[in-house]
Amino acid sequence: MFALIVLGHAIRRTVVEQPDFWAGADRLAYWVLLPSLLYSKISTMQLSSEFIGPYATVIVGGFVAAFVFAVVASRLLGFAGPVASSVVQGASRHNTFIALAVTERLFGPVGQASAYLASSILIPVTNVAVVVAIVLLHQSQSTQPSLGRAIVRDIVRNPLLIAVGAGLVVNALGVGKIGVLHDMTDLLGRAALPLVLLSIGAGIKLDGVGDKLAPIAVATVGKMAVFPLAIYLLAMWQGLGPVPAGVALIYGSCATATSSYALARQMGGDAPLAATIVALQTLMSFATIPVAVEIARASFG
């Protein structure tokens, strides 16, 4: 998985250098491929109702811990609204693409149910919480009304939220696979992860790391330490099995979402800071994910 990210970076520097190509690939993945993957998997996954509550507690608990840490630290350190909002995104969001890719290759079908359940829980919670936090952190700015409209627009038309919602509805109704629709979304979904991993590598740029060390450090500690530590403690408390716990720790220890940059740019955050946080954490996840997997193996069996 990480080799594909490195390959994407090499391709961007040597074979396909045009920024428009990679921007188009990102839009294709965000609006079509990943929603197709989420719908096809979530609509047909089978889970025990007794498992959903404990797992949601673990996953959401990790997110809340990182989110609160980032907000409090940003306030205490006096970060300006745009900087603080990018820090919150960097600390509390997760890269669905990397988490799903690693989980699928590492655990196979056994771990897919836990992975897609984690996505169906985290995607709505994260998107709503983050955009609301941006408004609150920017509340002193004159653009607040337009930010409010942007929040509603982003939530209503977010393709990941739509895909998760549609998948959960179909799953709850017990409809199962809907002929051509499921076949089409399944085929599209298979293209999502390799393309996105290449795009992640193509987007890695570390310009400006030294300019804003404090906000970068807060975001990185929140995402790479607070998030997985909270998940670990909650997973021990809930008595999760080895595979669900391992999947949860992968979600906790992976980099923040690449869409953090786009949201920061759209809603008045510090977009260059968000881009730097994404790039740095993506590189760090080369180490943090294997460490998290080893911790899960040693602690949960």
N, C-alpha and C positions, 0 to 999 in steps of 0.2 A: 504493500500500500504506500509506504513512504518512498519506495523507489519510483512509483508513478508520479509522486509529487516532485521529486528531483528531476525526473524526465521532463515533466511539464516546464520546469524552470529552464532546462537546457534547450527545449524546443523553442521557447519564447525568445531565447537569446541567439539562436542560430537558424532555425528553419522557418518559423512563423513569427515574425517580429511585429506584425501589424496589430496595434492595440484594438482596432475595430473587430478583428476576428475573435479575440478573447472576450471582449465585451459582449459580442453576440452569443458566444458559447455560454457565458454566465447567464444571460437572459433566457436562453433556451432551457438551460438546466433549472433555473428558478421557476419559470412560468409553465414548463411542460414536463420535463423529465422527472424531477424529484416529486412533484405532485402525483404523477402517474405511479411512481414507485410506492409512495405512501398509501395511495388509495388501494392499489392492488394487494398490498400486504395487510393493511389494517382491516380491510373489508372481509378478509377471509381468515384472520388469525383466530386461534382458539385459546381462551384463557379461562381459568377458574375465577369466579367472582370473589372467592376468598383471598385470591392472590393480589387482586388489583389494589385493594386498600393499603396493605403493607408496602407494596411497591411504590404506590403514589406517595406515601409518607416519606420514603427514602429519597425518591427523585426530587420531589418538590422541596423537601427539607434541605437538600444540598443547594438547590437554587436560591431559596430564601436566605440561607446563611451567607452565601457569596454576595447576593444582592444587598442585604442589609450592611454587610461589612464595607462594600464599596461606597454606599451612600454616606454612612457615618464617617468613614475615613476621608472622603472628599470634603465633607463639611468641616471636619476638624482641621484639615490641612488648608482650607480656604480656597479650594479650586473654584474657578469661575464656572458658571453654568454650562457652557459648551464643553469645557474640559471634563467636568464632573459627569456629564451625560455619556461621554465616550468612555470614561473609566468604568461606569456602571455597566455599559454594554460589554466591555472587555472582561469584566469580572464574572458576569452572570449568564451570558449567552453561551451556546455550545455549537460546535460545527457538526450539524447532522450528517453531512456527507462523510466526514472522516469516521465518526462514531459508527455509522451503519456499515461502512466498508470494512473496518477492522473487526467489528463484531461478526459479520457474515463470514469472513475468512477464518476467524479464530474459532468460533463456536458452531458454525454451520447452522442447519435448521433448528438445532436445539436452542440456540440463543436468539434466533430471529424473533420469536414471540416476545421475549423480554425487551429486545431492541425496539421493535415497533410500538410496543406499549409505552416505553420510555419516550419515544418521539411523540406519540399521541397525547401524552401528558404534558411534556415540556414545551412543545411548540405553542399551544394556545396560552399557557401560563406565561411563558417568556415574552411572547410578542405583546400581549396586553400590558404586562407589568413594565416592560421597558419603555413603551411609548408613553405610558402615563407618567413614568419617572422623568422622561425628557421634558414633558410639559411642566411638571412641578419644579424641575431644576432650572427651567428657562422662564419661570413665571414673572420675573421682573422685566422681561424683554417686551418690547412693543409688538412683537410678532405672535404673541400668545394666541389670539383668536385664530390666526391662520394655522398655528400648530395644532389647535384643537380640531380643526377641520381635517388636517393632515392625519391625525390619529384615527379619526373615524374612517377616513378613506383607506388608510393603510390596513386597518383591521378588516373592513368589509371586503376588500378586494385581494387580500393576502392569499396567494394560491396554495400555500402550505396549510393555512387554517381551513380553507375550503376543502382541500383534499382529505385532511384529517377528519373534519366534520362529516363529509360524505361517506368516508370509510366506516366511521363509527356508527352512522345511521344504518347503513347496509348490513353491517355486522350485527347490530342489535335486532334488526328485523329478521335475521336468519336467512337472508336471501341467497347468500353464497355467491358463486361466480355467475356473473351476468354475461353469458355468451361472448360476443365480439368485444364488448366494453372491457371485460377483464383481460382478454387476450391482448388487446391493443395496449392497455396500460401496463401489462406485464412486460411486453416487448420494449415499450418506451422506457420503463423503469430500469431494464437491464443496461441501457446506455447511460444512465445517470451517473453512477459512481465513477467509472473510468474517466468520463469526460470531465467531471467536476474535479477529480484529483489532479488531472493535468492542468486544469485552470487555476487551481489553488497554487500549484508550483509556479505557473506563469505569473501569478500576481505577487509573488514574494519580493518585497523591496524593503530594505532596512534604512532608508534615508531618514535622518532626524532622530535616531535613537537617543543620542546624547543630549538633545535639546530639552526633553521633558522626562527626566529620569523618575521623578517622584510619581506622577500619574501613571507612567508605564509600570512602575514597581507595584503600586496599589492594585492595578488591574490584574497583573500577573500573579500576585500573591492570592488575590481573591479567586481567580480561576484555577490556578494550578495547585493551591494548597488548601484554602478554606472550603471550596466546593467539594473536592474529593474526600477531605477529612470528615466533613459533615456526613457525606454519603457512607463512608466506612463505619462511622459510629452508629448511624441509624440502621445500617444493614445488619450490624452485629446485634443491635437491640431488637430488630424485627425477626431475627433468625433466618435471613435469606439463605438459600442454597448457593452453591459455588457459581453456577452459571448466571443466575440473576444478579448476584452480587458483583461478579466480574463485569457484566454488561453495564451495570450502574456506575461502576468505577471508571469504565472507559468513557462514559458520557461526562463524568465529573472531571476527568483529567485531560480531555482533548481541548484543542484550541477554541477560542471564541469564534462566533459565526463570521464568515467572510462578508455577509451582508451588513455587518456593523458599519462599515465604511459608507455604504450607500445610504443607510438610514441616518447616519450622522450628517452627511451632506444634504440630505433632503430636509432635515428638521432642525438645522442650525447648530449642530454639534461641531466638535473639533475633528473634521474629517481626516486631516493628515495624521493626527494622533491616533485615531481609530485604525487607519491603515497600518501604521507602525506596530500597534498592539497586535493586530491580526497576524502580520508577518512574523513577528518575534515569537508569539505563542505557537504558531504553526511549526516553526523550527524546534521549539522546546518540546512539543508533543511527541517528537521522535523519541525522546527519553521518558517523558512522564507517562505515556500510555503503557510501554513495556513494564515500567516500575509498578504502575497500578495493577496490571495483570498479575505480576509476581506476588504482590501483596495479597490480592484476592486468592490466589492459589495457596499461599502459605496460611492464610487466616480462615478461609472457608472450605478448603479441601479441593 
